[in-house]
Amino acid sequence: MTQEFKRWYDHDPLLLKVINMLKDYRVELHEQAEIFLKTVEEKVSKDTIDRFYNMVKPINGGKRWYDDDVVISKTVELLRVVPLEIQKATAENFINALKENGIDIKE
């Protein structure tokens, strides 16, 4: 029997950590989210990401914590739809990039 999770990111502790960090430090992590989006754009194109985002973004701006920042919102939405192994790899890369930039991550 598979375990049910309340939120799409609860299944992986590292992904949960990244989402919570994005939530708690949106301003501070904005640049890192931009780097993530640029990396994805290099692989699939900015136009593809923009079309996807236009399909999933809330019509009237939304009330979720990440809806007020387009970069953070695109980052979270992309993380939501990619396969689980990509979510995990992305979360690991995100944490490693923060560490490489001198940001202390509590384990």
SULTA-V294645 format. One record per residue. N is the residue number from 0. RES is the residue in one letter. SS is DSSP state (2 for helix, 1 for strand, 0 for the rest). Layout:
n/res/ss
N/RES/SS
N/RES/SS
This chain:
n/res/ss
0/M/0
1/T/0
2/Q/0
3/E/0
4/F/0
5/K/0
6/R/0
7/W/0
8/Y/0
9/D/0
10/H/0
11/D/0
12/P/2
13/L/2
14/L/2
15/L/2
16/K/2
17/V/2
18/I/2
19/N/2
20/M/2
21/L/2
22/K/2
23/D/2
24/Y/0
25/R/2
26/V/2
27/E/2
28/L/2
29/H/2
30/E/2
31/Q/2
32/A/2
33/E/2
34/I/2
35/F/2
36/L/2
37/K/2
38/T/2
39/V/2
40/E/2
41/E/2
42/K/2
43/V/2
44/S/0
45/K/2
46/D/2
47/T/2
48/I/2
49/D/2
50/R/2
51/F/2
52/Y/2
53/N/2
54/M/2
55/V/2
56/K/0
57/P/0
58/I/0
59/N/0
60/G/0
61/G/0
62/K/0
63/R/0
64/W/0
65/Y/0
66/D/0
67/D/0
68/D/0
69/V/2
70/V/2
71/I/2
72/S/2
73/K/2
74/T/2
75/V/2
76/E/2
77/L/2
78/L/2
79/R/2
80/V/2
81/V/0
82/P/0
83/L/2
84/E/2
85/I/2
86/Q/2
87/K/2
88/A/2
89/T/2
90/A/2
91/E/2
92/N/2
93/F/2
94/I/2
95/N/2
96/A/2
97/L/2
98/K/2
99/E/2
100/N/0
101/G/0
102/I/0
103/D/0
104/I/0
105/K/0
106/E/0
